[in-house]
Amino acid sequence: MILLAPLALAQPELSVKWEELTAADFASAIQKAQGTCLLPFGVLEKHGPHLPLGTDLLNVRYVSIQAAQQEFSVVFPQYYFGQIFEAKHEPGTIAYSSNLQLAMLEETTAEMARNGCKKIVVVNGHGGNTSLLPYFSQSQLASKKDHVVYAYLRPAMPAGGPPKRTKTDGHAGESETSNTLVSHPNLVKMDRATQQSGADLDRLDLPQGVYTGIWWYAKYPHHYAGEGAAATRELGEFQMKAWTSGLVNAIRAIKADQASPRLQNEFFDKAGRPLETRQ
């Protein structure tokens, strides 16, 4: 009787999605990612008459997953605890208090760090977070940390690609609708894109340099900026590829970054003994 050796089973490829990993695979994934984890950051808000409430979250997580598969990193589950007070008049908006937003982000990044994420990249998918995230990143210096938080705020799109057909292209407009045609085409209701106007009403008359929180509502009371009906999948493919490529480059740079952790530790050491800092 001949005994055959058991067939060696191929090891499944590690998922980049935090929630899909087993505990043992999570530990392996953190090691493979060199402790680099992505926190895609969106909100729940109206996106014109034609896009889903979670558009920001859906698109930024799509891009984060695509980027993590090219430059391995672990992607945190759906996170929508961002700043969206300006959409509280629209159905479906979830606007947490500012204290809770900061506390949740602090607790979440701390828990990610406790689980081995020593370089945490908060990938922004929502325009209303562009003031919140730099402030949060700066606030990381308030107390000693064993991890570094990086905010990826999504730079401007590169030149080239399909020409845009609209002048006003903001919230739920030509670009964002095009992007969602790539990430979640089944959720786009293109037949509804013209049911409301996304025109800029420009209802404030204030000097340059004066800021007030009502500025967005003064311009776009329907929470719609542009013309979603002008969207094309071709534009979306170009923009989503560019967004993903930029994030891949950022992840690689962050993995290679030795200066931020070193300087942060140096800062914390000096902050504990300010009278000894050489003048």
Secondary structure, DSSP 8 states (H G I E B T S, - for coil): ---------------SBGGGS-HHHHHHHHHHTTTEEEEEE-----BTTTB-TTHHHHHHHHHHHHHHHHS--EE---B-----GGGTTSTT-----HHHHHHHHHHHHHHHHHTT--EEEEEE--GGGTTHHHHHHHHGGGS--SSEEEEE------S-SS--S-S---TTSHHHHHHHHHH-GGG--GGGTTSS-----------TT---TTHHHHH-TTS--S-GGG--HHHHHHHHHHHHHHHHHHHHHHHH--HHHHHHHHHHHHHT-GGGS--
